[in-house]
Each structure stands twice: as structure tokens, then as C-alpha cells.
Amino acid sequence: MDRPFIHINAAITVAGSMRCPSGRSISCPEDWQRVHLLREKSDGVAVGRITWEQDCPRLDCRRDRLGRLPRRQPARVIFWGSRPNCLVSASSSQTVPTYVVGNPDMIAHGTTLVRAADRKLPDPLQALHGLGLGSILVEGGPTLLSSFIKQGCADRVTLYVATRLAAVAREAAHRALPDLPTSAAVRATPFGEGTLLTYEFLSSLGPAEFVKSSCSLPTERGTFRLWAYRFPGDDGEHVALVHGRLLGAQPPLVRLHSQCLTGDVLGSCRCDCGRQLGQALDRIVQEGRGALVYLRQEGRGIGLHAKVAAYALQDHGLDTLEANLLLGYAGDARSYEVAAAILRDLGVSSLRLLTNNPAKMLALRQAGLQVTERVPLVTPGCIENASYLATKVLRMGHDPALLAGLTGSDERQ
């Protein structure tokens, strides 16, 4: 990919407006925290001229709710448009660069001018990529956001909508951004006081747009082919373990497993992740063919540091879902579009999914894969993870078979 990975982010009202008529904020504290985390992961944050002139946005990321300082600050990008003979300046005290995309005749003080002779985005985006911006978070108004979508330069769109009704949220999203393709895979997640809509366009990734390598990997459970993947705009490196030939008369058995350092590596009893990982590999070997896609989504997508903080809250009586929400994170912040792209690269279009989580089936189907069967993956429970498993079943929609054979526990994990 010869341009940055583009992630569009915005907050909108139920009526489809990106501004609240009363002057109140559309968003909520949980969404503000999410935006700052997105900024921290991005090489640059972009807005349009009107947003820059009217709102004077800081476009930086700040301490999170745990008091953690951001690892880095993103560069600032201003898409100035075709307004002629104008001057744009930025404070020389800024510690991050400011890039202005505009007419060749513009004058820029304290900024780097990226010249664009027209409103077409590919050329200036390619120039920004050459300046070291591998990913850009695009904020601002509907005109700028729509231009990225219409010109095919959007890879992911997330919209926070001020309603918890998913159907209403989707309608509001298309009122705000009519150019959103109706065929795009979309995931609706209750978040804070509203709904978070995530539109993914990663399904269009071709072989030239990600990096992969492979080797043979003999293990105690069997011999696998290990494939390592790195995608643009994604700071995680993911792997697939393939056993046998995936192509055949019957769909192969596939497991999507999100990284869990404490369970997979350290043998924690607070969850069932390590046991699920081992059993999944055993089941694939027993079948003679299949794949396990290992995704770098620690703590259901919130990261190791936040997961440990969530564990500390669980030590004081909260369950796994309550702890995430109290810290300002989604109950489940994972996504599976990268997993779908990996499976497509491996030649898998139809599969049997080894999971207790129906949301994984839905995500793969929305990404265009055929899931012919959900195969349960139930491991023995214990006192330490009894409440954790109960929360997954009763509050997160997982297979009730997880509760089979559990003994009661007063400890909430």
C-alpha cells in the first residue's frame, strides 16, 4: 500500500448531525478515552480547514483514566482544500510536525506544505506516506470524511452514535455520511451511552498490501505451518498455525484465538484461554487438517496494561465486563476483519468455526466467509474462573455449555 492506512472517526447525533444543536458534546467520557487511544496508535491525526479554523483542535492524546502518559503524540495534518492565496501557520512550540495539504501557491509558517493541485486524495496521501505517516486518523466534518470514502481512500470507519439502538444508529450513520457503502461489513457495539459502529474495508486487501512469512513449526501437539502477518494500519503482528491441507471436500476446522499472555503463557486460572488454546490445537491435529489464527488482541482488545487494571477491579468485586466498562473500554473491543483477511489468504472461504462465541461467526459472515457450523470448545472450569465463565454466558452471549460442571464460587474473576 503506497498510502497511509486511513481510519475515519466521528461522533454523530441520532438525527445524523456531527454537531449538537444545544452546544452539548455528542460523545461521552468512554468515547473520549477511545479517541485518545486511537490517536496514540496513529502516526497522524487529520482535520479539514473549517474544523481547524473554527474549533482550533489540539489533535493530541492525553493521559488515560489510569494516569498513563501516551507513548507518543501524532503528527497533525490539515486538509486545506482549494482556497487560494491563503496563509496557514502553526505554533513553533509544537513538538510534533504539522502538515498542510493545499494549493501549490499557499504560504505555510511552522508547517510542512504538501502540495495538491486538485481535490484528489491519492497523490497527497502518497506524499504523506513518503514523509513517514503509515497511518492517519481522520476527524472533522462530513465534507472531508465523505471525500475519503467516495475516493476509495478509507480503510476503516468508526462512528459513535448517541443511541443504544443499533438499527437507529445505522440509519443515523447513513444520514451523516450517505456515501458509506451499504455492502461494507459493519459491527454495532453498545458503548458508553450510545452505540459504536465499525465499518471495515479490509476485505479488499490484496497480497501486495500486507507482509507475511512462514516456516515449519514442530510442537508437542503436532507439526504446523506457521504464517506470520503484518497489516498496514495495525500495530499487531498476527499468526496462523496450519495443520494439514486446508483445501478439501469438507470445510476445515478453524479457531480464532485472541492473545492472552496470562492464560496462554503463564497458566492463569482466572480465565479459560490457555486451556482453550491447547484443546483447539489438539482438536485440529485430531481432525488431520485445520487452522488456528492467533490475534494480537490482549484483554479482549484493550491491551495488557488495561487488562491488569481490570483484574485489580475484579479483585474488589467487579466482573470482567463491569471492570472494562468502568475503565472506559468496550466490554469486547476485538475485531475479526484481519482474521478474515488471513483466512482468505490461506485459501479458506468456507469453514467450521471452533468457538463458544456467536459474535465471531457473525463477524466472519459479514466479512464474506461462509461458516457452515459452530463447533463448541468447552474446557473444564475451576473455582477461580467460575464467575468469569458465568459472565461470558449470562452477559456476553456465549454458549451455555461453558457452565457445565462448574462449582460455585464467591470470588468474582
Buried (B, 14 or more C-beta within 10 A) or exposed (E): BEBBBBBBBBBBBBEBBBEBEEEEEBBBEBBBBBBBBBBBBBBBBBBBBEBBEEEEBEBBBEEBBEEEEBEEBBBBBBBBBEEEEBEBEBEEEBEBBBBBBBBEEBEBEBBBBBBBEEEEBEBBBBBBBEBEBBBBBBBBBBEBBBBBBEBEBBBBBBBBBBBBBBEBBBBBBEBBBEBBEEEBBBBBBBBBBBBBBBBBBBBEBEEEBBEBEEEEBEEEBBEBBBBBBBBBBBEEEBBBBBBBEBEEEEBBBBBBBBBBBBBBEEEBBBBBBBBBBBBBBEBBBEBEBBBBBBBBBBBBBBBEEBBEBBBEBBEEEBBBBBBBBBBBBBBBBBBBBBBBBBBBBBEBEEBBBBBBBBBBBBBBBBBEBEBEEBBEBBBEBBBBBBBBBBBBBEEBEBBEEBBEEBEEBEBBB
